[in-house]
Amino acid sequence: MAAHGEKRQSKATVDSVRSRMRSVAEASGLTQEEIGVRMGFSQQSARKAVSRLLNAETYDPRLSTLVAFADAVGKPLSDLM
C-alpha cells in the first residue's frame, strides 16, 4: 500500500503527463476525434475516448494507451514524460 506522500507524488506525475499530452495534442493540429481514430478507436467513440484521456482526473491510462497516443500524434513517448 502506497504512503500518503507517494500518492500525492504519483498524482502530480500523472497530472504533469496529462498536461503535456494536452499540449502535444494541441500542437499536432489534429482534432480529438482524429487522434482517437489514429489510436484505434471507432469513429463514434474516438473523441470521447481522447477527451477522457486528456481530462478525466480519475482516469489512469495504461502504458499501451500512452504509447498509442504518442504514435497517433507523431511524437516519441518521451515527449509526454
N, CA, C and O atoms as a Maestro MAE file, in Angstrom:
{
 s_m_m2io_version
 :::
 2.0.0
}

f_m_ct {
 s_m_title
 :::
 protein
 m_atom[324] {
  # First column is atom index #
  i_m_mmod_type
  r_m_x_coord
  r_m_y_coord
  r_m_z_coord
  i_m_residue_number
  s_m_chain_name
  s_m_pdb_residue_name
  s_m_pdb_atom_name
  i_m_atomic_number
  :::
  1 25 0.841 -1.180 0.000 1 A "MET " " N  " 7
  2 3 0.000 0.000 0.000 1 A "MET " " CA " 6
  3 2 0.887 1.245 0.000 1 A "MET " " C  " 6
  4 15 1.836 1.340 0.778 1 A "MET " " O  " 8
  5 25 0.574 2.182 -0.868 2 A "ALA " " N  " 7
  6 3 1.380 3.399 -1.004 2 A "ALA " " CA " 6
  7 2 1.106 4.355 0.150 2 A "ALA " " C  " 6
  8 15 -0.028 4.492 0.608 2 A "ALA " " O  " 8
  9 25 2.147 4.999 0.602 3 A "ALA " " N  " 7
  10 3 2.009 6.001 1.653 3 A "ALA " " CA " 6
  11 2 1.338 7.229 1.074 3 A "ALA " " C  " 6
  12 15 1.319 7.419 -0.142 3 A "ALA " " O  " 8
  13 25 0.788 8.061 1.942 4 A "HIS " " N  " 7
  14 3 0.053 9.257 1.508 4 A "HIS " " CA " 6
  15 2 0.913 10.166 0.637 4 A "HIS " " C  " 6
  16 15 0.426 10.674 -0.373 4 A "HIS " " O  " 8
  17 25 2.155 10.381 0.992 5 A "GLY " " N  " 7
  18 3 3.059 11.229 0.210 5 A "GLY " " CA " 6
  19 2 3.337 10.649 -1.171 5 A "GLY " " C  " 6
  20 15 3.485 11.387 -2.146 5 A "GLY " " O  " 8
  21 25 3.408 9.313 -1.246 6 A "GLU " " N  " 7
  22 3 3.630 8.658 -2.536 6 A "GLU " " CA " 6
  23 2 2.434 8.841 -3.452 6 A "GLU " " C  " 6
  24 15 2.598 9.002 -4.662 6 A "GLU " " O  " 8
  25 25 1.232 8.818 -2.892 7 A "LYS " " N  " 7
  26 3 0.019 9.027 -3.687 7 A "LYS " " CA " 6
  27 2 0.004 10.441 -4.258 7 A "LYS " " C  " 6
  28 15 -0.364 10.640 -5.416 7 A "LYS " " O  " 8
  29 25 0.402 11.422 -3.454 8 A "ARG " " N  " 7
  30 3 0.446 12.807 -3.946 8 A "ARG " " CA " 6
  31 2 1.461 12.940 -5.065 8 A "ARG " " C  " 6
  32 15 1.191 13.595 -6.072 8 A "ARG " " O  " 8
  33 25 2.632 12.324 -4.900 9 A "GLN " " N  " 7
  34 3 3.669 12.387 -5.919 9 A "GLN " " CA " 6
  35 2 3.186 11.695 -7.195 9 A "GLN " " C  " 6
  36 15 3.405 12.203 -8.295 9 A "GLN " " O  " 8
  37 25 2.542 10.561 -7.058 10 A "SER " " N  " 7
  38 3 2.022 9.832 -8.203 10 A "SER " " CA " 6
  39 2 0.976 10.662 -8.932 10 A "SER " " C  " 6
  40 15 0.990 10.724 -10.161 10 A "SER " " O  " 8
  41 25 0.071 11.298 -8.200 11 A "LYS " " N  " 7
  42 3 -0.957 12.145 -8.809 11 A "LYS " " CA " 6
  43 2 -0.315 13.316 -9.524 11 A "LYS " " C  " 6
  44 15 -0.745 13.684 -10.618 11 A "LYS " " O  " 8
  45 25 0.701 13.904 -8.928 12 A "ALA " " N  " 7
  46 3 1.394 15.028 -9.561 12 A "ALA " " CA " 6
  47 2 2.058 14.584 -10.858 12 A "ALA " " C  " 6
  48 15 2.064 15.329 -11.838 12 A "ALA " " O  " 8
  49 25 2.614 13.383 -10.875 13 A "THR " " N  " 7
  50 3 3.238 12.855 -12.085 13 A "THR " " CA " 6
  51 2 2.200 12.641 -13.174 13 A "THR " " C  " 6
  52 15 2.410 13.033 -14.322 13 A "THR " " O  " 8
  53 25 1.082 12.021 -12.822 14 A "VAL " " N  " 7
  54 3 0.006 11.791 -13.790 14 A "VAL " " CA " 6
  55 2 -0.521 13.128 -14.309 14 A "VAL " " C  " 6
  56 15 -0.760 13.273 -15.508 14 A "VAL " " O  " 8
  57 25 -0.704 14.094 -13.428 15 A "ASP " " N  " 7
  58 3 -1.190 15.420 -13.845 15 A "ASP " " CA " 6
  59 2 -0.205 16.086 -14.802 15 A "ASP " " C  " 6
  60 15 -0.617 16.729 -15.767 15 A "ASP " " O  " 8
  61 25 1.085 15.937 -14.543 16 A "SER " " N  " 7
  62 3 2.111 16.513 -15.403 16 A "SER " " CA " 6
  63 2 2.087 15.869 -16.785 16 A "SER " " C  " 6
  64 15 2.163 16.566 -17.797 16 A "SER " " O  " 8
  65 25 1.984 14.548 -16.832 17 A "VAL " " N  " 7
  66 3 1.925 13.841 -18.111 17 A "VAL " " CA " 6
  67 2 0.666 14.253 -18.861 17 A "VAL " " C  " 6
  68 15 0.718 14.503 -20.066 17 A "VAL " " O  " 8
  69 25 -0.459 14.324 -18.168 18 A "ARG " " N  " 7
  70 3 -1.728 14.715 -18.803 18 A "ARG " " CA " 6
  71 2 -1.624 16.126 -19.387 18 A "ARG " " C  " 6
  72 15 -2.142 16.379 -20.474 18 A "ARG " " O  " 8
  73 25 -0.969 17.035 -18.688 19 A "SER " " N  " 7
  74 3 -0.778 18.403 -19.177 19 A "SER " " CA " 6
  75 2 0.074 18.407 -20.447 19 A "SER " " C  " 6
  76 15 -0.236 19.115 -21.405 19 A "SER " " O  " 8
  77 25 1.136 17.622 -20.448 20 A "ARG " " N  " 7
  78 3 1.987 17.533 -21.643 20 A "ARG " " CA " 6
  79 2 1.232 16.921 -22.806 20 A "ARG " " C  " 6
  80 15 1.402 17.332 -23.954 20 A "ARG " " O  " 8
  81 25 0.395 15.934 -22.504 21 A "MET " " N  " 7
  82 3 -0.406 15.318 -23.563 21 A "MET " " CA " 6
  83 2 -1.347 16.337 -24.192 21 A "MET " " C  " 6
  84 15 -1.505 16.366 -25.412 21 A "MET " " O  " 8
  85 25 -1.969 17.168 -23.373 22 A "ARG " " N  " 7
  86 3 -2.860 18.206 -23.911 22 A "ARG " " CA " 6
  87 2 -2.082 19.161 -24.810 22 A "ARG " " C  " 6
  88 15 -2.560 19.533 -25.881 22 A "ARG " " O  " 8
  89 25 -0.889 19.557 -24.382 23 A "SER " " N  " 7
  90 3 -0.060 20.463 -25.186 23 A "SER " " CA " 6
  91 2 0.345 19.826 -26.508 23 A "SER " " C  " 6
  92 15 0.282 20.465 -27.558 23 A "SER " " O  " 8
  93 25 0.760 18.563 -26.452 24 A "VAL " " N  " 7
  94 3 1.167 17.847 -27.659 24 A "VAL " " CA " 6
  95 2 -0.029 17.679 -28.597 24 A "VAL " " C  " 6
  96 15 0.110 17.822 -29.812 24 A "VAL " " O  " 8
  97 25 -1.190 17.379 -28.043 25 A "ALA " " N  " 7
  98 3 -2.396 17.212 -28.862 25 A "ALA " " CA " 6
  99 2 -2.732 18.517 -29.582 25 A "ALA " " C  " 6
  100 15 -3.031 18.509 -30.776 25 A "ALA " " O  " 8
  101 25 -2.685 19.629 -28.863 26 A "GLU " " N  " 7
  102 3 -2.974 20.928 -29.476 26 A "GLU " " CA " 6
  103 2 -1.957 21.262 -30.562 26 A "GLU " " C  " 6
  104 15 -2.322 21.725 -31.642 26 A "GLU " " O  " 8
  105 25 -0.697 21.027 -30.273 27 A "ALA " " N  " 7
  106 3 0.370 21.336 -31.235 27 A "ALA " " CA " 6
  107 2 0.303 20.453 -32.480 27 A "ALA " " C  " 6
  108 15 0.804 20.841 -33.535 27 A "ALA " " O  " 8
  109 25 -0.302 19.287 -32.372 28 A "SER " " N  " 7
  110 3 -0.378 18.370 -33.512 28 A "SER " " CA " 6
  111 2 -1.300 18.892 -34.611 28 A "SER " " C  " 6
  112 15 -1.172 18.507 -35.773 28 A "SER " " O  " 8
  113 25 -2.223 19.765 -34.239 29 A "GLY " " N  " 7
  114 3 -3.191 20.268 -35.210 29 A "GLY " " CA " 6
  115 2 -4.309 19.281 -35.503 29 A "GLY " " C  " 6
  116 15 -5.165 19.548 -36.347 29 A "GLY " " O  " 8
  117 25 -4.312 18.153 -34.820 30 A "LEU " " N  " 7
  118 3 -5.350 17.139 -35.008 30 A "LEU " " CA " 6
  119 2 -6.491 17.366 -34.036 30 A "LEU " " C  " 6
  120 15 -6.285 17.882 -32.938 30 A "LEU " " O  " 8
  121 25 -7.691 16.982 -34.436 31 A "THR " " N  " 7
  122 3 -8.825 17.024 -33.516 31 A "THR " " CA " 6
  123 2 -8.740 15.819 -32.585 31 A "THR " " C  " 6
  124 15 -8.008 14.866 -32.853 31 A "THR " " O  " 8
  125 25 -9.483 15.870 -31.508 32 A "GLN " " N  " 7
  126 3 -9.524 14.719 -30.608 32 A "GLN " " CA " 6
  127 2 -10.068 13.502 -31.340 32 A "GLN " " C  " 6
  128 15 -9.616 12.383 -31.098 32 A "GLN " " O  " 8
  129 25 -11.017 13.701 -32.217 33 A "GLU " " N  " 7
  130 3 -11.564 12.585 -32.988 33 A "GLU " " CA " 6
  131 2 -10.493 11.970 -33.885 33 A "GLU " " C  " 6
  132 15 -10.377 10.747 -33.962 33 A "GLU " " O  " 8
  133 25 -9.717 12.802 -34.557 34 A "GLU " " N  " 7
  134 3 -8.655 12.290 -35.425 34 A "GLU " " CA " 6
  135 2 -7.606 11.517 -34.630 34 A "GLU " " C  " 6
  136 15 -7.147 10.461 -35.064 34 A "GLU " " O  " 8
  137 25 -7.231 12.041 -33.473 35 A "ILE " " N  " 7
  138 3 -6.261 11.340 -32.619 35 A "ILE " " CA " 6
  139 2 -6.833 9.995 -32.194 35 A "ILE " " C  " 6
  140 15 -6.149 8.974 -32.263 35 A "ILE " " O  " 8
  141 25 -8.078 9.997 -31.758 36 A "GLY " " N  " 7
  142 3 -8.713 8.762 -31.312 36 A "GLY " " CA " 6
  143 2 -8.799 7.708 -32.394 36 A "GLY " " C  " 6
  144 15 -8.564 6.529 -32.131 36 A "GLY " " O  " 8
  145 25 -9.134 8.118 -33.611 37 A "VAL " " N  " 7
  146 3 -9.192 7.166 -34.723 37 A "VAL " " CA " 6
  147 2 -7.804 6.607 -34.999 37 A "VAL " " C  " 6
  148 15 -7.651 5.411 -35.245 37 A "VAL " " O  " 8
  149 25 -6.789 7.469 -34.958 38 A "ARG " " N  " 7
  150 3 -5.416 7.003 -35.163 38 A "ARG " " CA " 6
  151 2 -4.979 6.045 -34.059 38 A "ARG " " C  " 6
  152 15 -4.131 5.180 -34.279 38 A "ARG " " O  " 8
  153 25 -5.564 6.203 -32.866 39 A "MET " " N  " 7
  154 3 -5.243 5.309 -31.755 39 A "MET " " CA " 6
  155 2 -5.961 3.970 -31.869 39 A "MET " " C  " 6
  156 15 -5.641 3.027 -31.146 39 A "MET " " O  " 8
  157 25 -6.931 3.889 -32.776 40 A "GLY " " N  " 7
  158 3 -7.642 2.633 -32.969 40 A "GLY " " CA " 6
  159 2 -9.068 2.614 -32.468 40 A "GLY " " C  " 6
  160 15 -9.732 1.579 -32.523 40 A "GLY " " O  " 8
  161 25 -9.549 3.745 -31.980 41 A "PHE " " N  " 7
  162 3 -10.939 3.813 -31.532 41 A "PHE " " CA " 6
  163 2 -11.852 3.971 -32.742 41 A "PHE " " C  " 6
  164 15 -11.430 4.461 -33.789 41 A "PHE " " O  " 8
  165 25 -13.098 3.555 -32.591 42 A "SER " " N  " 7
  166 3 -14.066 3.735 -33.668 42 A "SER " " CA " 6
  167 2 -14.372 5.223 -33.826 42 A "SER " " C  " 6
  168 15 -14.169 6.009 -32.901 42 A "SER " " O  " 8
  169 25 -14.857 5.596 -34.993 43 A "GLN " " N  " 7
  170 3 -15.218 6.989 -35.275 43 A "GLN " " CA " 6
  171 2 -16.204 7.509 -34.219 43 A "GLN " " C  " 6
  172 15 -16.129 8.668 -33.811 43 A "GLN " " O  " 8
  173 25 -17.116 6.653 -33.785 44 A "GLN " " N  " 7
  174 3 -18.160 7.057 -32.842 44 A "GLN " " CA " 6
  175 2 -17.627 7.307 -31.429 44 A "GLN " " C  " 6
  176 15 -18.167 8.141 -30.703 44 A "GLN " " O  " 8
  177 25 -16.589 6.603 -31.045 45 A "SER " " N  " 7
  178 3 -16.100 6.738 -29.670 45 A "SER " " CA " 6
  179 2 -14.777 7.489 -29.560 45 A "SER " " C  " 6
  180 15 -14.310 7.748 -28.451 45 A "SER " " O  " 8
  181 25 -14.172 7.840 -30.679 46 A "ALA " " N  " 7
  182 3 -12.820 8.403 -30.689 46 A "ALA " " CA " 6
  183 2 -12.700 9.699 -29.893 46 A "ALA " " C  " 6
  184 15 -11.821 9.813 -29.037 46 A "ALA " " O  " 8
  185 25 -13.564 10.676 -30.157 47 A "ARG " " N  " 7
  186 3 -13.455 11.965 -29.475 47 A "ARG " " CA " 6
  187 2 -13.653 11.816 -27.973 47 A "ARG " " C  " 6
  188 15 -12.910 12.399 -27.183 47 A "ARG " " O  " 8
  189 25 -14.644 11.044 -27.583 48 A "LYS " " N  " 7
  190 3 -14.925 10.851 -26.158 48 A "LYS " " CA " 6
  191 2 -13.762 10.154 -25.457 48 A "LYS " " C  " 6
  192 15 -13.408 10.508 -24.332 48 A "LYS " " O  " 8
  193 25 -13.169 9.162 -26.121 49 A "ALA " " N  " 7
  194 3 -12.054 8.431 -25.521 49 A "ALA " " CA " 6
  195 2 -10.852 9.346 -25.298 49 A "ALA " " C  " 6
  196 15 -10.219 9.288 -24.245 49 A "ALA " " O  " 8
  197 25 -10.535 10.186 -26.275 50 A "VAL " " N  " 7
  198 3 -9.389 11.085 -26.139 50 A "VAL " " CA " 6
  199 2 -9.690 12.184 -25.128 50 A "VAL " " C  " 6
  200 15 -8.810 12.575 -24.362 50 A "VAL " " O  " 8
  201 25 -10.912 12.684 -25.115 51 A "SER " " N  " 7
  202 3 -11.284 13.689 -24.126 51 A "SER " " CA " 6
  203 2 -11.106 13.133 -22.714 51 A "SER " " C  " 6
  204 15 -10.586 13.814 -21.830 51 A "SER " " O  " 8
  205 25 -11.536 11.909 -22.516 52 A "ARG " " N  " 7
  206 3 -11.372 11.267 -21.196 52 A "ARG " " CA " 6
  207 2 -9.892 11.118 -20.858 52 A "ARG " " C  " 6
  208 15 -9.479 11.373 -19.727 52 A "ARG " " O  " 8
  209 25 -9.109 10.712 -21.829 53 A "LEU " " N  " 7
  210 3 -7.671 10.531 -21.630 53 A "LEU " " CA " 6
  211 2 -7.003 11.841 -21.225 53 A "LEU " " C  " 6
  212 15 -6.128 11.848 -20.360 53 A "LEU " " O  " 8
  213 25 -7.403 12.936 -21.835 54 A "LEU " " N  " 7
  214 3 -6.762 14.227 -21.593 54 A "LEU " " CA " 6
  215 2 -7.315 14.979 -20.393 54 A "LEU " " C  " 6
  216 15 -6.647 15.867 -19.863 54 A "LEU " " O  " 8
  217 25 -8.522 14.641 -19.954 55 A "ASN " " N  " 7
  218 3 -9.182 15.477 -18.947 55 A "ASN " " CA " 6
  219 2 -9.667 14.778 -17.688 55 A "ASN " " C  " 6
  220 15 -9.818 15.434 -16.658 55 A "ASN " " O  " 8
  221 25 -9.913 13.491 -17.725 56 A "ALA " " N  " 7
  222 3 -10.519 12.811 -16.573 56 A "ALA " " CA " 6
  223 2 -9.522 12.677 -15.430 56 A "ALA " " C  " 6
  224 15 -8.506 11.994 -15.562 56 A "ALA " " O  " 8
  225 25 -9.806 13.313 -14.341 57 A "GLU " " N  " 7
  226 3 -8.913 13.297 -13.177 57 A "GLU " " CA " 6
  227 2 -8.776 11.907 -12.562 57 A "GLU " " C  " 6
  228 15 -7.745 11.595 -11.967 57 A "GLU " " O  " 8
  229 25 -9.789 11.082 -12.698 58 A "THR " " N  " 7
  230 3 -9.765 9.773 -12.054 58 A "THR " " CA " 6
  231 2 -9.266 8.678 -12.984 58 A "THR " " C  " 6
  232 15 -9.098 7.536 -12.556 58 A "THR " " O  " 8
  233 25 -9.026 9.007 -14.248 59 A "TYR " " N  " 7
  234 3 -8.601 8.006 -15.228 59 A "TYR " " CA " 6
  235 2 -7.087 7.901 -15.226 59 A "TYR " " C  " 6
  236 15 -6.390 8.903 -15.389 59 A "TYR " " O  " 8
  237 25 -6.577 6.693 -15.044 60 A "ASP " " N  " 7
  238 3 -5.141 6.436 -15.024 60 A "ASP " " CA " 6
  239 2 -4.830 5.498 -16.185 60 A "ASP " " C  " 6
  240 15 -4.990 4.284 -16.059 60 A "ASP " " O  " 8
  241 25 -4.385 6.051 -17.323 61 A "PRO " " N  " 7
  242 3 -4.216 5.221 -18.519 61 A "PRO " " CA " 6
  243 2 -3.064 4.226 -18.417 61 A "PRO " " C  " 6
  244 15 -2.094 4.448 -17.693 61 A "PRO " " O  " 8
  245 25 -3.189 3.148 -19.139 62 A "ARG " " N  " 7
  246 3 -2.132 2.147 -19.241 62 A "ARG " " CA " 6
  247 2 -1.008 2.674 -20.119 62 A "ARG " " C  " 6
  248 15 -1.200 3.590 -20.918 62 A "ARG " " O  " 8
  249 25 0.155 2.086 -19.959 63 A "LEU " " N  " 7
  250 3 1.296 2.451 -20.784 63 A "LEU " " CA " 6
  251 2 0.976 2.257 -22.266 63 A "LEU " " C  " 6
  252 15 1.354 3.088 -23.092 63 A "LEU " " O  " 8
  253 25 0.293 1.182 -22.608 64 A "SER " " N  " 7
  254 3 -0.043 0.925 -24.013 64 A "SER " " CA " 6
  255 2 -0.921 2.033 -24.586 64 A "SER " " C  " 6
  256 15 -0.820 2.346 -25.772 64 A "SER " " O  " 8
  257 25 -1.774 2.625 -23.768 65 A "THR " " N  " 7
  258 3 -2.609 3.745 -24.212 65 A "THR " " CA " 6
  259 2 -1.754 4.978 -24.462 65 A "THR " " C  " 6
  260 15 -1.969 5.694 -25.440 65 A "THR " " O  " 8
  261 25 -0.788 5.232 -23.589 66 A "LEU " " N  " 7
  262 3 0.111 6.366 -23.780 66 A "LEU " " CA " 6
  263 2 0.955 6.189 -25.039 66 A "LEU " " C  " 6
  264 15 1.188 7.149 -25.773 66 A "LEU " " O  " 8
  265 25 1.411 4.969 -25.289 67 A "VAL " " N  " 7
  266 3 2.191 4.686 -26.500 67 A "VAL " " CA " 6
  267 2 1.327 4.921 -27.734 67 A "VAL " " C  " 6
  268 15 1.791 5.521 -28.703 67 A "VAL " " O  " 8
  269 25 0.090 4.463 -27.713 68 A "ALA " " N  " 7
  270 3 -0.815 4.658 -28.847 68 A "ALA " " CA " 6
  271 2 -1.073 6.145 -29.083 68 A "ALA " " C  " 6
  272 15 -1.132 6.591 -30.229 68 A "ALA " " O  " 8
  273 25 -1.226 6.910 -28.008 69 A "PHE " " N  " 7
  274 3 -1.432 8.356 -28.130 69 A "PHE " " CA " 6
  275 2 -0.206 9.009 -28.763 69 A "PHE " " C  " 6
  276 15 -0.334 9.800 -29.697 69 A "PHE " " O  " 8
  277 25 0.975 8.679 -28.257 70 A "ALA " " N  " 7
  278 3 2.210 9.256 -28.795 70 A "ALA " " CA " 6
  279 2 2.355 8.927 -30.280 70 A "ALA " " C  " 6
  280 15 2.717 9.795 -31.074 70 A "ALA " " O  " 8
  281 25 2.079 7.691 -30.655 71 A "ASP " " N  " 7
  282 3 2.142 7.301 -32.065 71 A "ASP " " CA " 6
  283 2 1.134 8.093 -32.892 71 A "ASP " " C  " 6
  284 15 1.446 8.534 -33.998 71 A "ASP " " O  " 8
  285 25 -0.072 8.274 -32.357 72 A "ALA " " N  " 7
  286 3 -1.134 8.973 -33.090 72 A "ALA " " CA " 6
  287 2 -0.774 10.423 -33.391 72 A "ALA " " C  " 6
  288 15 -1.134 10.944 -34.447 72 A "ALA " " O  " 8
  289 25 -0.068 11.075 -32.473 73 A "VAL " " N  " 7
  290 3 0.296 12.479 -32.681 73 A "VAL " " CA " 6
  291 2 1.704 12.628 -33.259 73 A "VAL " " C  " 6
  292 15 2.193 13.742 -33.448 73 A "VAL " " O  " 8
  293 25 2.348 11.495 -33.537 74 A "GLY " " N  " 7
  294 3 3.653 11.518 -34.187 74 A "GLY " " CA " 6
  295 2 4.798 11.988 -33.310 74 A "GLY " " C  " 6
  296 15 5.738 12.620 -33.791 74 A "GLY " " O  " 8
  297 25 4.718 11.679 -32.021 75 A "LYS " " N  " 7
  298 3 5.765 12.070 -31.075 75 A "LYS " " CA " 6
  299 2 6.284 10.837 -30.350 75 A "LYS " " C  " 6
  300 15 5.561 9.853 -30.200 75 A "LYS " " O  " 8
  301 25 7.530 10.887 -29.900 76 A "PRO " " N  " 7
  302 3 8.019 9.783 -29.075 76 A "PRO " " CA " 6
  303 2 7.379 9.845 -27.680 76 A "PRO " " C  " 6
  304 15 7.022 10.921 -27.199 76 A "PRO " " O  " 8
  305 25 7.244 8.712 -27.061 77 A "LEU " " N  " 7
  306 3 6.660 8.639 -25.729 77 A "LEU " " CA " 6
  307 2 7.389 9.566 -24.760 77 A "LEU " " C  " 6
  308 15 6.769 10.150 -23.871 77 A "LEU " " O  " 8
  309 25 8.681 9.699 -24.928 78 A "SER " " N  " 7
  310 3 9.470 10.544 -24.018 78 A "SER " " CA " 6
  311 2 9.016 12.002 -24.019 78 A "SER " " C  " 6
  312 15 9.253 12.715 -23.044 78 A "SER " " O  " 8
  313 25 8.371 12.458 -25.087 79 A "ASP " " N  " 7
  314 3 7.854 13.828 -25.126 79 A "ASP " " CA " 6
  315 2 6.693 14.037 -24.166 79 A "ASP " " C  " 6
  316 15 6.349 15.176 -23.849 79 A "ASP " " O  " 8
  317 25 6.088 12.954 -23.702 80 A "LEU " " N  " 7
  318 3 4.970 13.060 -22.771 80 A "LEU " " CA " 6
  319 2 5.421 12.984 -21.320 80 A "LEU " " C  " 6
  320 15 4.646 13.283 -20.412 80 A "LEU " " O  " 8
  321 25 6.660 12.590 -21.098 81 A "MET " " N  " 7
  322 3 7.149 12.386 -19.735 81 A "MET " " CA " 6
  323 2 7.849 13.603 -19.201 81 A "MET " " C  " 6
  324 15 8.321 13.595 -18.064 81 A "MET " " O  " 8
  :::
 }
 m_bond[323] {
  # First column is bond index #
  i_m_from
  i_m_to
  i_m_order
  :::
  1 1 2 1
  2 2 3 1
  3 3 4 2
  4 3 5 1
  5 5 6 1
  6 6 7 1
  7 7 8 2
  8 7 9 1
  9 9 10 1
  10 10 11 1
  11 11 12 2
  12 11 13 1
  13 13 14 1
  14 14 15 1
  15 15 16 2
  16 15 17 1
  17 17 18 1
  18 18 19 1
  19 19 20 2
  20 19 21 1
  21 21 22 1
  22 22 23 1
  23 23 24 2
  24 23 25 1
  25 25 26 1
  26 26 27 1
  27 27 28 2
  28 27 29 1
  29 29 30 1
  30 30 31 1
  31 31 32 2
  32 31 33 1
  33 33 34 1
  34 34 35 1
  35 35 36 2
  36 35 37 1
  37 37 38 1
  38 38 39 1
  39 39 40 2
  40 39 41 1
  41 41 42 1
  42 42 43 1
  43 43 44 2
  44 43 45 1
  45 45 46 1
  46 46 47 1
  47 47 48 2
  48 47 49 1
  49 49 50 1
  50 50 51 1
  51 51 52 2
  52 51 53 1
  53 53 54 1
  54 54 55 1
  55 55 56 2
  56 55 57 1
  57 57 58 1
  58 58 59 1
  59 59 60 2
  60 59 61 1
  61 61 62 1
  62 62 63 1
  63 63 64 2
  64 63 65 1
  65 65 66 1
  66 66 67 1
  67 67 68 2
  68 67 69 1
  69 69 70 1
  70 70 71 1
  71 71 72 2
  72 71 73 1
  73 73 74 1
  74 74 75 1
  75 75 76 2
  76 75 77 1
  77 77 78 1
  78 78 79 1
  79 79 80 2
  80 79 81 1
  81 81 82 1
  82 82 83 1
  83 83 84 2
  84 83 85 1
  85 85 86 1
  86 86 87 1
  87 87 88 2
  88 87 89 1
  89 89 90 1
  90 90 91 1
  91 91 92 2
  92 91 93 1
  93 93 94 1
  94 94 95 1
  95 95 96 2
  96 95 97 1
  97 97 98 1
  98 98 99 1
  99 99 100 2
  100 99 101 1
  101 101 102 1
  102 102 103 1
  103 103 104 2
  104 103 105 1
  105 105 106 1
  106 106 107 1
  107 107 108 2
  108 107 109 1
  109 109 110 1
  110 110 111 1
  111 111 112 2
  112 111 113 1
  113 113 114 1
  114 114 115 1
  115 115 116 2
  116 115 117 1
  117 117 118 1
  118 118 119 1
  119 119 120 2
  120 119 121 1
  121 121 122 1
  122 122 123 1
  123 123 124 2
  124 123 125 1
  125 125 126 1
  126 126 127 1
  127 127 128 2
  128 127 129 1
  129 129 130 1
  130 130 131 1
  131 131 132 2
  132 131 133 1
  133 133 134 1
  134 134 135 1
  135 135 136 2
  136 135 137 1
  137 137 138 1
  138 138 139 1
  139 139 140 2
  140 139 141 1
  141 141 142 1
  142 142 143 1
  143 143 144 2
  144 143 145 1
  145 145 146 1
  146 146 147 1
  147 147 148 2
  148 147 149 1
  149 149 150 1
  150 150 151 1
  151 151 152 2
  152 151 153 1
  153 153 154 1
  154 154 155 1
  155 155 156 2
  156 155 157 1
  157 157 158 1
  158 158 159 1
  159 159 160 2
  160 159 161 1
  161 161 162 1
  162 162 163 1
  163 163 164 2
  164 163 165 1
  165 165 166 1
  166 166 167 1
  167 167 168 2
  168 167 169 1
  169 169 170 1
  170 170 171 1
  171 171 172 2
  172 171 173 1
  173 173 174 1
  174 174 175 1
  175 175 176 2
  176 175 177 1
  177 177 178 1
  178 178 179 1
  179 179 180 2
  180 179 181 1
  181 181 182 1
  182 182 183 1
  183 183 184 2
  184 183 185 1
  185 185 186 1
  186 186 187 1
  187 187 188 2
  188 187 189 1
  189 189 190 1
  190 190 191 1
  191 191 192 2
  192 191 193 1
  193 193 194 1
  194 194 195 1
  195 195 196 2
  196 195 197 1
  197 197 198 1
  198 198 199 1
  199 199 200 2
  200 199 201 1
  201 201 202 1
  202 202 203 1
  203 203 204 2
  204 203 205 1
  205 205 206 1
  206 206 207 1
  207 207 208 2
  208 207 209 1
  209 209 210 1
  210 210 211 1
  211 211 212 2
  212 211 213 1
  213 213 214 1
  214 214 215 1
  215 215 216 2
  216 215 217 1
  217 217 218 1
  218 218 219 1
  219 219 220 2
  220 219 221 1
  221 221 222 1
  222 222 223 1
  223 223 224 2
  224 223 225 1
  225 225 226 1
  226 226 227 1
  227 227 228 2
  228 227 229 1
  229 229 230 1
  230 230 231 1
  231 231 232 2
  232 231 233 1
  233 233 234 1
  234 234 235 1
  235 235 236 2
  236 235 237 1
  237 237 238 1
  238 238 239 1
  239 239 240 2
  240 239 241 1
  241 241 242 1
  242 242 243 1
  243 243 244 2
  244 243 245 1
  245 245 246 1
  246 246 247 1
  247 247 248 2
  248 247 249 1
  249 249 250 1
  250 250 251 1
  251 251 252 2
  252 251 253 1
  253 253 254 1
  254 254 255 1
  255 255 256 2
  256 255 257 1
  257 257 258 1
  258 258 259 1
  259 259 260 2
  260 259 261 1
  261 261 262 1
  262 262 263 1
  263 263 264 2
  264 263 265 1
  265 265 266 1
  266 266 267 1
  267 267 268 2
  268 267 269 1
  269 269 270 1
  270 270 271 1
  271 271 272 2
  272 271 273 1
  273 273 274 1
  274 274 275 1
  275 275 276 2
  276 275 277 1
  277 277 278 1
  278 278 279 1
  279 279 280 2
  280 279 281 1
  281 281 282 1
  282 282 283 1
  283 283 284 2
  284 283 285 1
  285 285 286 1
  286 286 287 1
  287 287 288 2
  288 287 289 1
  289 289 290 1
  290 290 291 1
  291 291 292 2
  292 291 293 1
  293 293 294 1
  294 294 295 1
  295 295 296 2
  296 295 297 1
  297 297 298 1
  298 298 299 1
  299 299 300 2
  300 299 301 1
  301 301 302 1
  302 302 303 1
  303 303 304 2
  304 303 305 1
  305 305 306 1
  306 306 307 1
  307 307 308 2
  308 307 309 1
  309 309 310 1
  310 310 311 1
  311 311 312 2
  312 311 313 1
  313 313 314 1
  314 314 315 1
  315 315 316 2
  316 315 317 1
  317 317 318 1
  318 318 319 1
  319 319 320 2
  320 319 321 1
  321 321 322 1
  322 322 323 1
  323 323 324 2
  :::
 }
}
